[in-house]
């Protein structure tokens, strides 16, 4: 495997040198590769498979070493591409640790979230009834386990190469759950801002969102009056739900009125 892509975190000199090293490449970032995954990890009678996209950064990796393997779990944020393992919006802590640790890094695209072509999606036609029935965190965790087993063989890894999953928010949940469900495969997890304990009516999350609506910084664009207007809108909608006449006034997106 060509060792062309390195950590773009850290100092500007390192970034410039690594960017220069990729200047002659046909693309600035690693291109997608594909691993075969089962369409349904929980139905033994379903033999269908699909091709899941992943990306590799082996700049500081030495084959046969005992260095760790970092896995950036996809599932939220900008569409995943080769920058995920080079200058990462998704998992840049992992990218910045590559030089120090000599790690091999992968980024795995979440099922359904890329679909580069019909073979790179769990179903060929997303418009067909029930097309999203294979979309769940359980299936995504099955993909993580399947990918670890695939990559271990494909890249000649050994038990000395310990896997560490990385992710934030929903991918952080998957990263943490992967460690919990597959301790024989995942050695550790870096799970950032991840609500791993699922709650119905999670008021804590709503409180944080409400605070964000009130932030007047130019990059946020909120204000206390904005937060108040949204709260008042929610209150009015709640009032309409409380009566049959009110529900009839709600627009179609609420599944009530006409």
Residue pairs with C-beta under 8 A, 6 or more apart in sequence:
1 56
1 58
1 155
2 58
3 58
3 59
3 60
3 61
4 21
4 22
4 25
4 30
4 59
5 18
5 22
5 29
5 30
5 56
5 57
5 58
5 59
5 82
5 85
5 86
6 14
6 18
6 21
6 57
6 59
6 60
6 86
6 98
6 99
7 14
7 18
7 59
7 60
7 86
7 95
7 96
7 97
7 98
7 99
8 14
8 15
8 18
8 19
8 86
8 87
8 88
8 95
9 15
9 87
9 92
9 95
9 96
10 96
10 99
14 99
15 87
18 59
18 86
19 28
22 28
22 29
27 82
28 82
28 83
29 55
29 81
29 82
29 83
29 86
30 55
30 56
30 57
30 82
30 85
30 86
31 55
31 82
32 53
32 54
32 55
32 81
32 82
32 109
32 114
32 116
33 53
33 54
33 55
33 56
34 51
34 52
34 53
34 54
34 119
34 120
35 51
35 52
35 54
35 146
35 147
35 150
35 151
35 154
36 49
36 50
36 51
36 52
36 150
37 49
37 50
37 51
37 52
37 111
37 122
37 142
37 143
37 146
37 147
38 46
38 48
38 49
38 142
38 146
39 46
39 48
39 49
39 50
39 122
39 123
39 134
40 46
40 48
40 134
40 139
41 138
41 139
41 142
41 143
41 145
41 146
42 138
42 139
42 142
50 111
50 119
50 120
50 121
50 122
51 119
51 120
52 108
52 109
52 111
52 120
52 143
52 147
53 80
53 108
53 109
53 114
53 116
53 120
54 106
54 107
54 108
54 109
54 147
54 151
55 80
55 81
55 82
55 84
55 85
55 106
55 107
56 85
56 104
56 105
56 106
57 85
57 86
57 95
57 98
57 104
57 105
58 104
58 105
59 98
60 67
60 98
60 99
60 101
60 102
60 103
61 67
61 102
61 103
61 104
62 102
63 156
64 156
65 102
65 161
66 158
66 160
66 161
67 101
67 102
67 103
67 104
67 161
68 101
68 103
68 104
68 161
68 162
68 163
68 164
68 187
69 103
69 104
69 105
69 106
69 151
69 157
69 161
69 162
69 163
69 164
70 91
70 94
70 97
70 98
70 103
70 104
70 105
70 106
70 164
70 166
71 105
71 106
71 107
71 108
71 144
71 147
71 148
71 163
71 164
71 165
71 166
71 175
72 84
72 85
72 88
72 90
72 91
72 94
72 105
72 106
72 107
72 108
72 166
72 167
72 171
73 108
73 110
73 144
73 165
73 166
73 167
73 171
73 172
73 174
73 175
73 178
74 80
74 84
74 90
74 107
74 108
74 109
74 110
74 113
74 171
75 110
75 113
75 140
75 167
75 170
75 171
75 174
76 168
76 169
76 170
76 171
77 89
77 90
77 168
77 169
77 171
78 89
78 90
79 113
79 114
80 90
80 107
80 109
80 110
80 113
80 114
83 89
84 90
84 91
84 107
85 91
85 95
85 105
85 106
85 107
86 95
87 95
88 94
88 95
88 107
90 107
90 166
90 167
90 168
90 171
91 107
91 166
91 167
91 168
93 166
93 190
94 103
94 105
94 164
94 166
94 190
95 105
97 103
98 105
103 164
104 155
104 157
104 161
106 147
106 151
108 143
108 144
108 147
110 140
110 143
110 171
111 121
111 122
111 134
111 135
111 139
111 140
111 143
112 121
112 122
112 126
112 132
112 134
112 135
114 120
114 121
115 121
115 126
118 124
122 134
122 135
122 139
123 131
123 134
125 131
126 132
137 173
137 174
137 177
140 174
141 174
141 177
141 178
141 181
141 182
144 165
144 174
144 178
144 182
144 186
145 178
145 181
145 182
145 185
148 163
148 182
148 185
148 186
149 185
151 157
152 161
162 187
162 188
163 185
163 186
163 187
164 186
164 187
164 188
164 189
164 190
165 174
165 175
165 176
165 178
165 179
165 186
165 188
165 189
165 190
165 191
166 175
166 189
166 190
167 173
167 174
167 175
167 176
167 190
167 191
167 192
167 194
168 191
168 192
168 193
168 194
169 192
169 193
169 194
169 195
170 194
171 194
172 191
172 192
172 193
172 194
172 196
173 191
173 194
173 195
173 196
175 189
175 190
175 191
175 194
176 189
176 191
176 194
176 196
177 196
178 185
178 186
178 189
179 186
179 187
179 188
179 189
195 202
195 205
210 227
210 230
210 231
211 227
212 220
212 222
213 222
213 226
213 227
213 230
214 222
214 223
214 224
214 226
214 227
215 222
216 222
216 223
216 224
237 250
237 254
239 246
240 246
240 247
240 249
240 250
241 247
241 250
241 256
247 256
247 257
248 256
248 257
248 258
249 257
250 256
250 257
251 257
252 258
